[in-house]
Amino acid sequence: MELTLKSRTRLEQIVTNLSIEYDRVVYFAAPRPYRTLADLAAESPFGNVKVHRYPLVAAETSAARLTSA
């Protein structure tokens, strides 16, 4: 869960490291860091990063449940 906005460089390092270490990375992000994380997820060469808004909006609730399974 990402609640505070960090620099894009720092978030990129974190996302890259998590992508290498895990088969699937699921982020729940507050409004401020959401856009940066969504951009980084789209750019991920591993394609294993998914970002959801936090708190979840109704439409994402079932998608998050499926992604986390």
N, C-alpha and C positions, 0 to 999 in steps of 0.2 A: 504494500500500500504506500502510495506516495502522496503526502499531504502538503508538502512545501515545495516551492519551485527552487530547483538548484540550477546552476549554469548548464547550458546545453552540453558543454564538454564533459562535465561531471556525470550527467545523466547518461550520456553516450557510453562512457566508461562502464557505468553500472550495468546498463542494458547489455552491452557486449559481453561482459564477464558472466552475467547470468545466462545469456544465450549459449555460451560455450559450455558452461557447467551443467545446465539442465536441458532436457528434451523439450520442455514447454515452460514458458514464462508468462504468468498472468498478473497483470498490474491492475490495481484499482487506484484511480487517481482523482484528486480534488480538481476543481475547475482550472486553477492556475497551471499546474504541471501537466494537465491532460493533453493539451495540444502538442507540446514538445514531445511527450512520450508517444503519442499517436504517430507523429512524424517519424520518430526513431524506430518504432515498430514497423512502419511501412518500409523503411530503408534497411531493415535488418537482413543481412545476407543469409541468415539461417531460417527466416520465415517462421520462427517459433515464439514470437512475442505477440500477445494480445493485450489490449488496454481497454478497460471499462471505466466509465465515469463513477466517481464516488461522491456522494451517495448514488447508488444505482438508480437510473430512471426505469420506469416500469417496463419498457420495451427491452431493456438489456438484462433484466432479471433472469429470464429463462435462458438467454444466450450465455450468460456467465455461468449458470449452473451446468450447461452442456460443455462449455469450454473447460471447466474445472474437473469434470468427470474423468 
